[in-house]
């Protein structure tokens, strides 16, 4: 039987989840590189001309609409191509998110991102996508990033963390994919409830 105690806070309309969970099933701990694959595909064939950015509140969104301006280069052939369902890590910190954010591409079929982002897909045989999405909305992964990253004075807020170090992040998750799915569904419903009452 699944018992979830979930508390949340809303600060400047940015939602950060802190949850404590107890399961009767087995928990496992794996490094992210065991559950995912880094993606470094370039947009050389111009499969997409949609420049994306990460919003802590909204996820991966159209950069031009979000900023009301185009920040990306006109030539996006050397950018990373990200596809729907894949994840991206933005190493820049923002208010309430001192170690950056990890978001999934949900709103578009594909788009392009600067090569400063770390992009990855997951192995769905071992980890549920929604579970991982909400896991990264907690601060459970901050400790690893803080131990690996060193902020340089000339980096304008960009954390000095390599892709290799990022993928060494250890994730705790229920062994049973069904339990992972239930956690993801619960938090998705909670997310919708928060939005409804804002």
N, C-alpha and C positions, 0 to 999 in steps of 0.2 A: 504494500500500500504506500502511496506517495503522500508525503506531507511537505508542504512548502510554506516557509515563513518568508514573506517578501515585503521589504520596506523600500520606499522610494522617496526621493526628494526632487523638486523642480526648482532650478536656480536659473534665473534669466531665461526661462522657457526651455532650457536644455535639460533633458531627462537623463538622470544617472541612476541606475538600478544597483541596489545592494541586496543580495538575497542569500539566505541561509537555507540549505536544503538537506533533508534527511530521507534516505531511501532504504527500503528493505533489501534492495538488490545490491550487487557488487559495484564498487567504484573503481575506476582505473585512472592512472596518470600517464600521459604520453607527452612527448615533445611534439611541438607543432609540425616539425618536419616529418614525423611518422604518420601524420593525418592529412597532409596536404602536399601540394607540389607548387613550387615557385613558377610564376609565369613571366617570361621576358620577351614575349612575341612583340615584334615591332609592327607598326602600321604601314609597312612598306608598300602595300598594294592599295593604300587609302580605302580600306574597307569601311572606315568611319571617318567623318569629318566633324564629329561632335566632341568638343573639348569638355571634359568633366572636371569637377572639383569636389572635395569632400566637405560637407556641412555636418557638424557634430549633431545638429538637430534633425536634418532631413536626409542624410546619407549622401550617396553619390548623385550629384545633380548637374544639370547643364550649366556650365561655367558662365556663358554669356548672359543667360537669364538671371542667374544668381547674383552676379556682380554688376549687371547692366553694362557690361563691358567685356571685351575679349582680352584675356590675359595671355592665352596660349599663342604661340607662333602661328603665322598663316600656314606654314608648311608643317603639317603634323605627321609626316611620313616616318619621322624618327621617334615618335612618341610610342608608348606602350599601348597595345590594343587590349581592352578589357571587355569581356563578354558577360551577359546576364548570368547571375548566380555566382560570379567570382568575387573575391574579396580584395580590398586594397587597404594598405596601412599608410596613413599620412603622418610623417614624423614631426610635423610642426605642432607645437603646443598652442592651446587657446584657453580662454577663461573657463575654468572648471575641468579642463582636460589637459593636465600638465605633461602627459606622456603621449600625446597625439590620439588619434582615433582610428579604429578599424571599421570599415563599412562594407556592405555587400551591394553590388549593382542590381537594383530591383526595377528601376523605372524605365530602363531603355534596353534594347537588344544588345547594343554594343556602344563603345565610346573610346576616347583616347585620354591617356593620363601622362603627365610628365614622368620621366624616368627616375625622378626622385622618390616616387611611390614604390612600395613593395606590394606586388600583386600575387595572389595565389588562388588556386582552386583546392577543393577538399575531396577527400576520399569518402564518399557517402556510404561505404560499407562499414565505416567505423565511427563517423561523426555526423550528427544531424545538423543541417545548415542553419536552421532557426536557433537551435541550441547554441551554436557557436556565435551567431549574430548577437544574441543577448548576453552571452558570456563576455564578449568584448564591450558590452555596455556597462559592465561592472568595473571595479578597480582591482579585481583579483589578479590581473596580469601586470599591474603597475610595478610591483616590486622587481620583477625580472628586468623590465625596461630600465628602471632607475639604476640597477646594478651594472647594466651594460652601457648606458648612454652617458655621454659627457657633453655638456652644452658649450660650444665654442663662442667666443665673443663676437666673431664675425659671421656667425651662422644665421643670424636674424631669427632665432627661435627654433631652428631646425636641429633636432636631436642627432647627435653623432652615434647612431646605432647601425651596425652593418646588417645586411640581410641574413648572414650566417648566424649572428647573435639573436636576431629576431626569431628565427625559426627554431632556436633552442628553448623557446618559451614552453614551460610545462603546463599542460592543461589537465584539470581534473574533470572527469565526466563519468556518468553511469555507463557501465559496460553494455547494458541493454539499450539498443537504439530506440526501442519503444519508450523507455523512460526519458531519454533525451528529447524525443519528440513531444512528450507530455509537458516537459519543462518549457520548451519553445512555444508550444501552443498556449500555455498558461500566461506567459509573459507577453505574447502577442495580443491576447485578449485584454490584459491589463493595460498595455500600451494604447489600445483602441479606446479603452475606458477613460484613460487620462486625457486623451485628445478630445473626446466627447464632452468632457466637463471643464475644459479650459475656456 
